[in-house]
């Protein structure tokens, strides 16, 4: 019911502002101000939520629901049918005062409808469509729908592990909560949902009857469908769906009679749900149990997604798991009819008209913008789903091409009103740019360009909705059909109205496109520039010659081919000038454009420099004027404060321009000297932008990661996201690798190398999969994975191809079967050198992290693998493989004795001589990788930024109202289950936690985790971050045990995503140790501090400042754990690092020195006391107890020691070195000290995991 919060806006704050103004005004103006105040109050009241009563048919009780005046009636309908009391209703309308309410008006439009008004729910007669919708709804509601095999979503889509992680935390004590195997291998089971008890069965089956559909003469009497219901009692009932409801009829499996049964077996109801309760005595109880069963899970974890494609996990349980059980359900095959009708017309839509009409919706008021953005978001979600499904069918060869006589890469398709083509150079358009590789890149750049145009939302300019789908080596582009694009042109008439028509030989420049293209180019920082056709005729274009304008037959101006909205990276092309496009030699294509983020960054830098220059110029001129004018000498001090404000007003931003020519270095031939001079200037500007990328953007990126100004990337996806945000193309991975020096950056180097290898493998795999028939793809993928990851287990893997399938496809090229690990490595090395300028050494395959690389290639290719113990090496199964210092793969640790004992056993021999790491059966499914062009919501982001800004300015009340409004807008526009909503939940949780609204922060962080798991991935880097933040917020709320469960789950995810020793895990381990201290588990906290220090020493260095900080905390933890000698040693190490790095005058050094003295004096006092006690015991003949069972000092002693109040009357005069020797030579008791005041909470993470 999050939508019900709609009315919480900033409006209530307005009367306060008005009152403040009124108090300062003369009395004569009070009446006018009062009118304004009343208007503001009226507006606030209009926004406020109010209660409604809804009277249900046949029910005495009323439903009470909170609504907003701006809420449409159809949303109220959805809110009502989601309530348990109204589950049975789906075909109805509302009435108020005897008048029917239109479903598509707002509540405020219904005359007289106000607080506590009563509206009646009136059941309507069914239509065939309403009856079908009702049957689908009831089947889902009662758990009779069974499992669905969805070609797009894959196995176990949109899974969430949150409930099982939380439940596990409740069953452990403090000691178990703190236990963690830091050196254990990554467990693939971390990513699998836990097996759970099956949901209670309410009915055996609800399906369409064999007698369906009704004959003509029964249709005339109102019969819509015939159903067959089998109850838990084993009874079969034939049911008629009638316009008036549902009833049990007289039909049997062999006899047709759809008339009602006579009493006492006559059962009828308007709702099928009610009828099921009548025919099955056990239904009501079992349905109640089902609702309770579903209620144990968080609702967000089980809601069906409507506005996003649920993410498919790359690891899934075996087909024998209850989670993947395939049940018998005849209605699965009938759902297509139930959803789309007999003619499949219910789902056919004119996508282009819907998109362009949505763009033309009004956007004057806030409410207009919300409705418009909400409609567009839903439309993009529906279109992306439809286009992805169509692309899969096209890739599988199940759609007939419009041009079957053309080559297969040149074929085009129309399916479900979506136009499909291959991302390959089927007609030779990109021959000079690099052929298929250039065409593939162009489609990816095009979808990004369309997204940017959609985001800019320029009036009068339209774009076709575009989706790019990568599936089994093929790239398919799905676009809405632009009216007139297939129209046959008259002789001499251009098919394109603006831009290049045929290659670049013919250019069109219809003036009708100049104005909208000018707005587009200004937003994209594109310079208006001349281009020339084959005859040397000049055309001044607003955009790149490759960007085309088409006047649709609907009168709209469409922009097409947006893959060249930024200039070429000329420096990269010049480096590879002789090799571009050559097979196996240089870079595979010339489509090396700069990223729009880089252009925007350069523009910002130029703007800052220009503004600073203007300020300097204005100040110099003002100073000159002052020195010349004696009249300004007096009062100059008074004007000093306002000087900067005046300067700001004097600067005219319209005088600043920055734009780049996207057609520079792309073969344009200027004709005159002036044109050549202009082109040379344009080329120089582009060259400078390329230099900025190499000389500033990339080194700054590396340095920011080195200095922890940027969070350390966890996997390929997070690395690519961070690089793209800085405007760095992935082709510069080799450049980043070359800049990585030092222990921390070596981790970045390893990650970049892993990304290079995984991307190179993707290209190699795509080459072999591209034209392979579907049934042979599993064997191909398994063999490729064996050659890449399983060569240490079986150095000569053999492709397991089903001979019977082989004979069915005699013309298929099975080149993949000839691959060996050595030949695959060679191909990967070639691709790495060509695409990334990375030279892999001959032994690179021995240093890879197997499980992490498997995850990367699976995510890039859309693989869903069966989870098992992957044996990547020839070691015995129980021994975890160790590569490059990392423990990878799945398996339990075994002791060396076990290993030796099993070396000669038959089972050991069998396991090590197994055929291969992967088999074709391990490849459960392949899902498409989808890139869409959906824009982000502008108004919800504006509200979020407004809330942040207000809070930063100290306006907490207004800020919180804006944040609440932002939350509501995100949920309304995107729907709750969307990746952008997960990010909004996380951002808001951080803000609320900083505002001490801890309960709200925990609730939002919990939602962020679940939505992220379902829409981004259960093992995505973002999900891991959200788990860590949730742990901090839960700990801040006082539940450290549950917080630790989230932290441990995040660490398990880290092992799978990255491996061990991620630089940012140091902070996490440190935070967990602090949590344990709050739980008074001092010994356990000391173990976590020690682990944090160990990781820090390996990753950053033993003499780093980070290590010193951890040593400081570890020393305190050791003191709390009664290890005074060890505490003293660690504090001394800490002091020495601070002294060497920061000098003796730094506060950190001084504080460490103070602690060192206190711990030393304390340890000396204990050592003296213990020596005296030992000597007294020795003289008295009493044996001294062994040291390991001595007790710790009393808390009061410890407290005194920490406060520098040891029992000796004056400090020991000996040096610290002498004191340490004294302590080491004694049998001093261990000492307990209190932890340092002020270190009471873990470090929080804002926007990333900071180390």
N, C-alpha and C positions, 0 to 999 in steps of 0.2 A: 504493500500500500504506500510505497514511497512517493507515488505520483500525487498523493493527497496532500503533500507538503507544499504544493504549488504556490500557495498564497503568501508564504513567508518571504517577503521582499524588503527592500530598503525603504519602502514608502512610509512606514510609521515614523521614520526619523524626520520626515519633512516638517510636520507641525512644530517641532522643537526649533528648527531653523527659523520658521516664520515668526514664532513668538519672540525670538531673540531680536529679530528685526523690528517687530512692532514696538518693543520697549524703547527703542532708540528714536522712534519717529514722533513728530508733533501729534497732539491730540486730534487734530482735524483729519488725520489720515488713518485713524484707528478703524473706522468702518470698513475701509478698503482692505486693510490687513486681515480683519476678522473674516471677510468674505473669502480671502485666500486660504485662511486657516480652515474654514469650514469645508472648502473644496478639497484640501489635502486630506482632511479627516474622512470625507466621503469617499475619496479614492482609496484610502487605507481600508475602510470598511468593505469596499467593493472587492478588495483583494483577500479579505479574511475568509478562513474556512468556516463552514457552518454545518450543523447536523441535518440530515434528512431521514425520514422514516419511509420504509418501503413495505407495503402490504403484499404478502405472497398469497396466491390462491390456495384455498384449503388449509391455511395456517392461521392460528389465532395471534401468534406473536408477530411482532414487527421487526424488520431488520433496521438497525441504526448505523448510518454510515456518514463519515465526514467528507464533504465535497467542497470544491472551489467554484466560484461563479464562472470562471473561464473554462471549466472542464466540459468537453463535449459529452453529449448523452451517450454516444457509443462507447466512450471510456467508462462511464458509469455502468453500462451493461456488463462490460468485462469485469469490473470490480465486483459486481453482484454475483456473477456465475462462478467466480473463484471462491466464494464463501461456501462452507460445507452445507449450510441450510438451503442453498440454491443450486447445488450441483446438478439437479435433474432438469434444470431449465436451459434451453438453448434457442427455442423458437418462441419469441414473445415481444411485446412492446410495452412501453410505460404510458400510463394515463394520469393526468392531473386535472382535477375538477371536471371529470368526465370527458376531457379532451385528450386525444392521442398526441403524444410528444414525438416530434421528428427526431430520428436517431442522430442527425448530423447538425443539430444546432447546439449552442452552448447553453448551459444551465441558466445563465443570466438572461437568455433570450426568451425563456418560458415565463409568461406573464403571471405574476403573483407567487412564483416559486421562491420561497425564502426559508429562513431557519425553522426547523421542526415541522416543515410542511410534509404531508403524506402523499406519496405517489403510489399508484397501484401497478403491480406487474400482471399483465393480461396475456394469457397464452394465445398464440396465433395458430391457425391451420398450417400444416406442413406443406411445403413444396417438395419435389423430389430432391432438389439440392439441399434444402434444410434437413430432410430426412437423412441424407448421406452424411452431412456434417454432424448430425446428432449421433449417428451410429459410431462414427470415428471417435467422437468425444467420449462416449460412454465406454467404448472398448478400452481406451487409454485410461479412463478413470477407474475402472474395475480391475485393471491389470490383466486384461484378456488379449492385449495386442501382441504379446510375444516379442521375440527379438526381430530386428530388421537388418537386412544386409544392404547397406547403402553404398553405392559405388563412389560417391563423393566423400562421405564422412569417414569411411573406413571402420576398423574394429575399435570398439570402446572409445568413441569420440567424446570429447568434453568431459573426461573423467576428473574426479577430484579426490585427493588423498587427505584433505584437511580433517574430516570427521574421524578417520581412523587414527591420525596422528594425535588428535586431541583426546580421543578415548583412551589411547595407550598411556597417556600421561596420568590419567586418574588412577591407574592400577599399580603405581609404583611408590615406594617410599623415597626418602631423601637420598639415601645411599645409592639406590638404583637409578634415581634421576641424575645423579652426578657421574655415573659410570659410563665411560665411552672408550671404544677401542680406536685410539688415534692412528695406530699403524696398520689397522685392518684394511683388507682390500675393499674396493668399491663393490657394492652389492647391487646387482640388477634388480633384485627384489624390492629395492627402495622405490622403484618407479611403478610397481604393480599395485593395483587396488587389492585390498585384503578380501579373501573369500568370505562371503557372508551368507547367513541363512536365507533361503529363498523367501520371497514375499508370500504371505498367505494367499491361497487360491480362493477366489470368490465364485468363479464359474469356470467350467472346463473349456467352453468355447462359445464365442459369438461370431457367427459368420453369415454370409449370404446363402440363402437356400438354393438348392439345385433348381427350384421352380422359378427363381428370379430370372428375368424381369417379368412383371405382370403382363398377361395378354391384353390386347387392345380393349376388349369389352370390360375387363376389370379395371383398366386404367380410367375408363369413363366413369367408374363408380368411386374413384378416389384412391385406388390402390397404387402405392408408390414403390415399395420394395417388399421382398419376402426374405425373412431371416430364419436362421436355424440356431437355436440355443441349446447347449448341453449343460445341465446344472451339475453341481458337485454331487448330487444324489444319483447321477447317472441317467436322469430322464431327459429325453429330447422333446423340444417344443418347437413347432413350426409357428412363426409369428408373422403377422401381416403388419406392414407399416402403411398406415392410412393417413389421409389428410387430417383426420381428427385425432390421431395418436397411434398407439400400438396395441394389438390384441392377439391372443393365442387363437390360431385357426384350426380347422379340422384336417389339414393336410397331413400325410405321412410320407415316408420315403418313396412309396410306390403309388400313392393316390393323391390327386390334387383337388383340394376343396378349401379355398381361402376364406370361407365364411367363418364367423365366430363360433367357438365351441359352446355348447349349452352348459348351463350350471350342472354340477357344482364346480366344473373345471373352467368356467368362463372367467378369464382374467383380462382386464384391459386398463390402460392408463395413458395419459398424454405423453409421459416420458418412459423410455425404455428402462431407465434405472428403477423407477417405481415398479414396473412390470416384473423385473427380475426378482425384486423382493417378494412379489406375490407368488411366483411360480416355484421359488426355491426357499424352503424353510430356513436353511443355514446361511442364506445370502446376507441378511442384515448384520449378523454377528461377524461373519468373515470380512465383510466390507468395512466394518468398524475397526477390526484388527488390522486391515490393510492401511487404513488412514493413520492408525497409531504407529504402524511400522514405518510408513513414509515420514511421519512426524518426527522420528528419531534423527533424521538427517536435516541438515540446514536446507531450507527451501531453495536457496540459490544453487545448491549443489545438484538439485534434481529438476529444476525448471528446464523446460525445453527452450532451446535457442531459436530466436526468430530473426535477429538482426546481425548475426555473424555466423560464419562457418565454424563449428566446434573443432578444436585442434585434435588431430589424431596422434596418439603416442607412437613413438618409434619402437617401443618394446611392448609386446602384449603377451598375456598368458597363453599357455598351450591350448589347443582346441578342446582338450579334455577338461579344462577348468570350468567350474560352474559359471564363471563370469562370461565364458564364450559358448556356453551350451546352446545348441540349436534345437529349438522346440518345434513340434508339429503345429502349424497354424495355416489352415487353408485360406484364411482371409488375407494373408500377406500378399498372395497373388491377386487379390481382388481390390487392394487398396488403391491402385491406380485408377480403377473405375470409381471407387467411392470418393476419391479426391477430385478427379477431373471430369467425371461424367462419361457417358457412352462415347461421345464424339471428341473427347479430350479438349473441349472448347473452353472449359472453366479456367484453364491455366494459360491459354494463349493470350498474349498481351502485345500491344503495339508499344514496344519499349521506347523507341525514339520519341514518339509523340508524348508519352508519359513524362519522360525526362525533360523535354523542352517545355512542356506545359508547366511542370513543377518549377522550372527556373523563372517562368513568367508570373508566378504567384506574387502577390503584393508583399512588400517588406518594409512598409513605412513604420508600423508600430512594433513594439517588442513582441506582442502576441502574434502578429503576422510573421515575424522572423522565426519565432519558435515553431509555429505550425509548418512553415515552409521548410526549415531545416530538418524537422522531424520527418516530413514526408519524403524529402530527398534522401535522408539516411536510410529509411526503410526501403525506398525504391532501389538504391544501390545494393543493399543487402539481397533483395530478391533477385536483382539482375545478375549479381555476381554468382549467386547460387545456380541460377538457370544457365548462365554462360559456362560455368565450370562443368556442369553435368553434360551440356552439349559438347564441350571440348573433349571430354573423355570418350564419348561415342564417336566423335570424328577421329580421334587418335586410334581407336580400335577398329576403324573401318566400317562402322555400322550406320553411317549416313551417306547417302548418295550425293556425289559432287554435282555442282551445276555444270561443270565442264569436264566430263569424264574422259575426253580424248586427250587432255593435256597431261604433262608429266605430273607425278604424284605431288611434288612440292609446289606446283603451280595451281593445284586444284583449290577451288573455293566451295563453300557450303553455306546453306541457310537452314538453320534448325531452330524451332521455337522462336522465330522472328529475330534470331541473332545471326549475324554474318561472321563466318569463320574462315580464316586463312592460316597457312603455315608460316611460322617465323623463319623462313628460308628464302633464298634468292631463286625462286622458281621461274621468274621471267627475265632474269638478267639485269634487274634494276641496279643492283649493288655490285656488279662485276668489277668496276674500277675501284670500289671501296673495300673489297675483301670477300665478296660472294656471300655464302651462307653465314659465315661468322658475323659479317657486317649487318646482314639482315636480322640476325638473332639479336644483336645488340640494339639495333634501331628500334625493334619492337619494345624492348625493355625501357629504352629512353623515351619512347613515345607515350607509354602508359604513365610514366612519371610526369611528362609534359602535360598530358591531359589532366592529371590530378592537380597540377599547379594552376592550370587555366580554370578548372572547376573551383579551386580555392579562391582565386581572384574574383570570380563571379562578376565578370564585366557585362554590363547591359548591352544587348544587341549582338553579342557574340556567343555562338553555340558550339558545342563539341559533342561528338558521338561518345557515349559511355564505352569505355574500353577495359577489357580484362585480358591478361596474358596468363596462360596456363602451361606449365611444364609438366609433361607426363610421359614417362617411359622413353626419354631421349628426344621427344618431339616438343616443339614450342608451337602452341596454337594461340592465335589472336582472335578474340571474340569482340565484335563491335555492333552497336545498334545500326540498323539499316538507315542511312541518310536518304531522305526522299530525293530521287533524281540521280543518285550515284550510278544506277544501272541504265540510265536513260541514253538512248542512242542519239548521238549528236549529229546535227546537220553538217554537210561538207563545209569546211572552213571554220566551224564553230569549235571553240576550245572546251575540253571536258572540265578544265579547271579555270576559275575566274580570277585567281590571284596567286602569284608565285609560279614556280616551274611547272610546265605542262608535260613535256616529254623529255625526261632527263633534265638537262639545263639548256637545251637547244632552243626551246620556245618558252617565252616568259609572258605571263598575263599580268595586268595591273588594273583591274576594275576599280574605279575610284570609289565605288560604294563600300569597299572594304577598308579604305584608308583610315577612316575615323576609328572604328573598333580595333583595328590592328595597331593603331598608334597608342591607344590606351594599354593594349596588351604589351607592346614593346617597352613602354615607359615602366611598367611594373616589372618587366623581366630584365631591365637595364640593357635593352637591345637598341643599337643605334640605327637611325634611318640612313640608308646607304644605297648607292647605285649598284645595279647588276647589269650584265650585258648578255644578249642572246647570241645565237650563232652568227648573226649578221652584224654584230657589233652595235646593235641598237641599245640605247641606255634606258633602264627603267629604275625609278627611285622607289624602293620597297621599304616598308616599315619593319618587316620581319625577314628572317632568313629566306633565301630563294627556295629552300627545301620545304618551308612551312607554307601550306597551301590553303587557299580560301575557295569555298564552293557555295554557290547560291542554290539552296535546296528548292525543290518544286513547291515546298510549303512557304516560301518567301523568307526563310531564315538564313542568316549568314553563318556557315559552318567553317571551323578551322580544323585542318587535318594535318597529319604528319608532323608532330611536334617533337621530333627527335633531335632537332638542331636549334634549340633555343639558346644555346651557349656556344662560344667559339671552340675551335679545335685546339687541342693541346699540342701546339706546334713543336715545342721542344722534344716531346716524346716522339713525334713523327719524324723529326730530323735525325734523332738518334737511330731510328730504324728505317731510314728513308729507302735504302736499297733492298730491304727485306720484307716490307709490309705486303701481306697477302701471299707470299711464297709458301708453298706447302712445306711444313716442317722446318722452316728456316726462321724467319723473323716474326714480328707481331702479326697476328692473323688478320687484322683489318685496320682501316683508317678512321673508324668511328670513335676516335679518342677525344671526346668532348670534355670540357671542364664541367664541374658540377655547379648547379645554380647557387649552392651554399657558399662556394668559394667566391663567386662573382659578388654576392651580397656582402661577404666579409670585406672584400677589397673596397667595395663602395662605401662601407661604414668607415673604414680607415681613411679613405680619401675625404669623406665628409668631415671627420674629426680634424684632419689636417687643414682643410679649407676653413672651418670655423675658427680654429686657433689662429690661422693666418689673418682672418678678418678681424678678430679681436685685437691682435697685435697692431694691425694697420689702423684701426679706429683709435686705439689708445695712443699710438704715436701721433696721429693727427690731432687728437684732443690735447695732448701735451704740448704740441707745437703751437696750437691756438692759445693755450693758457700762457705760455711764455711770451707770446706776442701781445697779449691783451692784459694791460695792468688792471683793468676793471674787475677781472675775475680773481684777483689775489685774495680779496676778502670773501669769507664764506666758503672757501674751497673745501674746508674740513666738513662742512655740513653736507656737501654733495658727494662725499667720498663713498658713503654707504650705498647710494642709489646708482653709482657709476656703472657697476656691472649690469644692473637691470636695464639701464639705458642702452648699453652696448648690445645686449640681447635683442632689444627692440629694433636697433639700427640694422642688424644683420638681416638681409633679405635672402632667404633660402632658395628663392627661385633663380638666383644667379649661379647656383651650383648645378653642374651637370656631370653625370658619369654614365657612360654607356659603351658597349663593346660591339664591334661588327662581327656577327656570327659567320659571315661568309669570307672573312679574312683567311688567306692560305687555302682557299677551296677552289682554286682554278679560275677565278674571275680575271678578265683581261681588260684593264682600263685603257681608254683610247687616247685621251689627251694628257699633256704634262700635268695639268692641274688635278685631273683624276688620279694619275699615278702618284702624285704627291699626297693626296688625301688617303689613298689606299696604303701608302707607306706609313702614314701616321696611324692609321687603324691597325696595321700589322704590328707596329711597335707597341701599341697599347695592349694588344693580345699577348705579345711576347712578354711584356712586363708582368701580366697576370700569371702567365706560366712560370715565370721566375719566382714570383711571390709564393706560388704553391710549393716549389722545390726548396727555396731558400728560407722561407719563413713558416709556412703552414705545417709542413711535415716535421721540421726540427722542433717547433713549438709543441706539437702534439706529443712527440717522444719525450721532451723535457718535462711537460706537464704530468705525464704518467710517472716519470722518474721522481718528480718532487711531490707526488701524491696530490697534485692539484686536480687531476682527473682520477676517477676510480679505475682500478685495474680491470681490464676486460676479462671475462670469465671464459668465453667461448667465441667461435667464429661470428655468431650473430651479433653479440655485444660489441665485438671488435669492429665489425663492418658498420654498425650503427654509429659508433663513436667517430670513426674515420669519415663517414659521410656527413656527419654533423659539422665537422671541421672543413668540409669541402675537399676531402682527399679521396681520390679514386682507388679502387682495390688493386689496380695494376701497379700501384706504388708500394705494395707489400715488400718487394725486394729492397726498396730504398729505406723503408723503416727497419728492416732486418739489418741493413748495413750500419744503421745509427745506434743499434742496441749494444751498449757496453756497460759493464758493471753487473753485480749479482741480481739486482731487481729487474733490470732491463733484459737480462738473459732469459727471464721467464717470459717477457713480452716477445723476445725473439723466437722462443720455442713455440709460442702460441701462433705467431705469424707463419712460421714454417708449417705448422699443422694445418693452418688455413690454406696455405699454398698447395699442400699435398692433397687436401680434400677437394679443393676446387679443380685441380688438375685431374684428379680421379673422376670427378663429375663429368668433365668434358670427354674423357676417354670412355667412360661407361655409356654416355649419351650416344657416342658414335656407334657402339655395338648394339645398343638397344633400339635405335631410331627406326629401323625397318624390320625389326624382329616381330614375328607373330606373337600375340599375347600368351599362348600356352607355353612358349619357350623362354619367356622372360625370366621366370624364377630360376631356371637352370643357369642362365647367363649371369644373373646377379650373384647367385651363390658362388659360381666359379670365379667371378671378378673379385669378390670379397675374400675367397680362399687365397687367390694370388697376392692380394694386398696385405691381408692380416693373418693368414693361416700358414704362411710358408715355413715358419719355424716349427709348426706342428706336423705339416706334411709338405715337404719341399717340392713334390711333384704332383700337385692336385690334378684330377681329371674331371672334366665337365660331365656331369651326370645327366645326359639327354635321353629322354624317353624315345626309344627307337620307333614305337608306333606313331608318335607325334612327328618324328623326323620324316617318316615316309609320307605324311599328309602334306608337308610343305617342301616339296623337292627343290623348288627354286630359291629357297631361303638361303641367305649367306650366313653360315655358322662359323664365321671367322673367330668368334670369341672362344670356341673350343680349342683353338690352336695356341691360345695364350698360355704362357708360363709365368711364374713369379718374376723371372728375369726380364722377359719381354714387356710385361706390364710396368715394371719399374722404369724401363727404358722409355716407354711412352709417357709416363708421369714426369720423368726428368725433362723430356723434350717440351711438354706442355708448360712446366714450371719455368723453363728458360724462356720460352716464347712469350708467355702471357705476363709473367711477373719479374723477369730478369733475375731469377733466383737459380743458382747452380747448386743442385743437390750433390753431396759427396756420395761416394760409392757405397757407403755403409749407412745411409740415412734410414733405411728400413729397420735397422736394429735399434734405433733410438726413439721410435715412435711410441706414443701411449695408445695401446691398442683399443681399449674400450672407448676412450675419448674420440679417437679417429673414427671408429665405427659409428659413434653417435653423430659426428659431423656429416659423414657421407650419407647416413640414413636420412637425416633431416634435409639435406640438399636434394636427394633423389626421391624423397617421399616414401621411403621404405618403412614397412611395419614388420619387424622381426619377432620370431617366437623367442621369448626370454628363456635362457637356459645358462648352464655353466659353459661359457665360451672358452675353449682351450686354444689359446693363441700360441702356446709353446709346447715343446715336447716333454715338459716336466710332468711328473705324476699328477693326476687330477686334483689331489688334495693339497698340492703345493701351489700357492699363488705365484704366478709368473712375475718376475721383477725385471723391469726394463728401465734403464737410465735413472735408477734410484727410485722409481715409482712402482708401486704395486698396482697392477692393472688386472682387469678381468674379474670374473666371479669365481668364488671358491673359498673354502675354509682353510685356515692355516693348519699345518700339521707339523709335528715336531720332527727333528732330524732322525730320531730313532725310528719313527714310523716310516720315514722315507727309505732308510736303509733296509728295514725289514721287508719292505714291499717291492724293492727293486727287481727281485727275481720271481715274484709271484705271477701266476698266470693272469690275474686280473690286471696287474700293472702292465704286462706286455700287451694285453688286449687293448687297454686304454690308449697307450702311446702309439699303437699301430692302427688306430681308427682312421678311417678313410680321409676325413677332412674336418675342418672347423665348422664349416657351414654346409648344409645340404639344401636342396631345392625346397624341402618341406619347411625349412626355417623361414623362408620368404612368405609370410602370411598374406601380405597385401602390398599394393603400391597406391598411394594417394597422390592426387595432383598438388603441385605447388602453385598457388594462385596469387597473382599480383593485380590489385584493382586500382581504380582511379577515383575512389570515393574521397570527397573533401572532408576535412574536420569541421566540427561545429564551431562557429565563430562566437556566437552569443554566450555559450556556456563557458568558453575560455575567457571571454571578457569579464564575466561575473566572477570567475575564480581569481583573475589578476586584480580585479577591483577590490575583492575581499582582502587579498594579501596586502595591497597598497594601503587600504584603510587601516588595517591592523598595524602595519609598519608606521603609519602616521599617528597612531594612538587612538583611533576611532574604533574601539573594540566592538561596540554594539552594532554599528553599521557594517563593520567588517564581517562579523559573524552572520548577519542577515544575508549579506552578499554571498558568503560561502555556502550557506544553506540553499540559497537560490541557485547557485552554481551546481550544487549536488542534484537538486531537483531537475534542472535543465539537462544535465548529462543523462540522467535516467530517462527523462521524457524523450529526448532526441535520439539517443542511441539504443534505448532499451537497457535493462540492468546488465544483461550478459553481453558485454562488449569490452574489447581490450582498452579502449579509451576511458571507459567508466572505471576499470580497474586502476588505471593510472590516476584518475581523478580521486578515487577513494584513498589511494596511497598518499597523494599530495595533501588532501584534507586531513587525513589522520595525523600527519606530521605537524600541521598547523595547530590542530586541536590539542595535540600532546604538549606543544610549546605553550599553549594557553592554559595548561593545567586542567583541560577537559579530558581527563584520562579515560573515563568510561566511553565517551563518544569516540575517542581515538582508537580504542581497542575494537569497538564495533566496526568502524570503518576499515581498520587494518584487516580484520577477519574477512570482511567482504572482499577486500582487495586481493587477498590470498586465493579465495575460492574462485572469483571471477577470472583471475590471472591463470590459475591452473586450467580452467576450462576453455579459455580463449587464446592464451599465449603458449601454454604448455606446462605440464606438471614438473618438468625439469628445466624450464627456461631460466635464464639469468635473472629476469625480473621477478619471477615467482620466488626464487631463492632470496632475493633482496627483501621481498615483502614478508617472508617468513621471519627473517632476522629482525625487521622493524617491529613486527607483531610481537616477537619475543621481548623486545625492549619495552613496549607499551604494557604488555601483560605483567612484566616484572615491576614496572612502575606502579601498577595497580595493586601490587602485593602478592601476586601468585607466581613466585619464582620457579616453582616446580614445573608448572605448565610451560612457562617461558623457556626453561631448559629443554623441554621436549621439542619445542619449535626450533631451538638453536641446533640441537642434535640432528633433527631431520634436515636442516639446512646444510649441516656439515656432511651428512650422507649424500645429499644432492651434489655438493661441491666435489666429492670424490668421483662421482659419475661424470659431471660436467667438465671439470678441469683436471682432476687428479689431486694429489696431495700438495701441501705447501703453497696454496694460493696466497699472494701477498696480503690481500685484504682479510684473510682468515685470521690474521694476527689479532685484529680488533675484535673479531667475534669470540675467539678463545679468551681474550682478556675480559670481555663483557661477561662471558659465562662464569669466569672465576669470581668476578665481583658479585654476580647473582648468588653464587654458592656462599660467599662471605655473608651475605644478607640472611641466608638460611642457617648461618652459624656452622656450616660444614667446612671448617677451616682446613682440615687435611686435604679434602677433595679440591678445594679452591687452589691450594698450593700446587697440586698436580696440573691443573689447567693453566696456571701462570707459567709453570715450567715448560709446558708444551708451547705456549705462546712465545716464550723466549727462544725455545729451540727452533721454531719456524722462523722467527725474526733473524736469528743468527745465520740460518741457512740462506734466507732470501735477501736480507738487507745487509747483514754483516754484524759481527760480534762487537765491533767498536762504534756502531752507529748510535745516534741519539735515541732512536726508537728502542734499541736494545737497552740503553741506559734507563729509559723510563720504565721498561718492563722489569729490569733488575731492581729498581726502586720498589715497585709493587711486590715483586717476588720476595724481596727481603722482608717486607711487612708481613706477607703471607706466611713466610717461614717462622717469623717471630710468633705469629698467632698459633702456629702449629707446634710450638714449643721446640723450635730448632734454632736456638740463639746463635750457635757457632756458624751455622750455614747462613743465617740472616746477616750476620756481621760480614761474612765473606762476600756475599752478593752486594751489600751496601757499599763495601769498599770498591768492588769492581765498578759499581754505578758511579761513585764519586770520582774515580780515576778517569772514566770516559767523559763525564761532564767537565772535569778540570782540563783535559786535553783538548776537547772540542770547543768549549765555551769560555774557558778561562776562570780564574778564581773569583772574579767579581760578579759572575752571573748568579742570579737568584737560585737557579736550579742547583748550581754547584754548592752554594752556601747551605741550602736546605739539606742536600745530601750529606754535607760535612757535619751539620748539626746532628742529624740522625746517626751518622757513623760514630760520633763522640758519645752520644747517649747509649747506643747499643754496646759500645765498647766498655763504658763505665759499668753498665748493667751486668755485662758478661763477667767483668773482673770481680764485681761484688759477689756474684753467684759462685764464681770459681773459688774465691777466698773462703766463703761460707762452707762450700762443699769440702775443701781441703781440711778446714778446721774440724768439721763433723767427722771426716774420715779418720783423722788422726786421733780424735777422742774415742771413736769406736775401736780403733786399732789398739789404743792403750788399755781400753776396757775389755779387750778380747772379743768384741762383738764383730762378726763378719760383716763387711760392707756389701750391700746388695749390688748385683750387677747393674751396669749403667742403663741397659736397655729397659729396665723396669722402674727406673726412678720416676717420681711424679714431677709435675711442673710446679713452678712457684705459684704462690697465691695471686689472685687477681689484683689485690691491693698492691703487692710488690711490683707486678707488671705495670700497673698504672703509674706508680711512682717512678719506675724506670723510664717510661716513655716521656714523662714530664720533667725528666732530668733531676729527680729527687731520690737518688740512690741513698742508702742508709749511711754511707760514709760521710763524714762531715765536710770533706773537701775532695775535689777531683783528684784522681790518681795522676801523679806527676810524670809517669813514664810515657814514652811515645806510643802511638797506636801500634807500631810494628812490635815493640817490646810487649805490649799488652796482648797482642795476638799470639805471640810465642808463649806467653804465660798461660793463656787460655788453652792453647793446643796441647800444652804439656799437662794439663789438669784433667780431672774427671768431673768437670763442672756439670751441674744439672742443667737440663734444657730449660729455657725461659720462655714464658708466654708474654707477649706484648699486645697492646691494642693496635688496631690498624690506624693509619694516618687519617686524621679528621679531614673532611672535605671530599674524600674520594668515595662518595656514597652511591654513585649511579653509573651504569655503563655509558659508554659514548653512544650518542645517537647518530643515525645516518640520515643525511638529507640529500636525496637525488642520486646517491651512489654509495658504495661501500668504501669509506675512507679508511686508510690505514693509519 
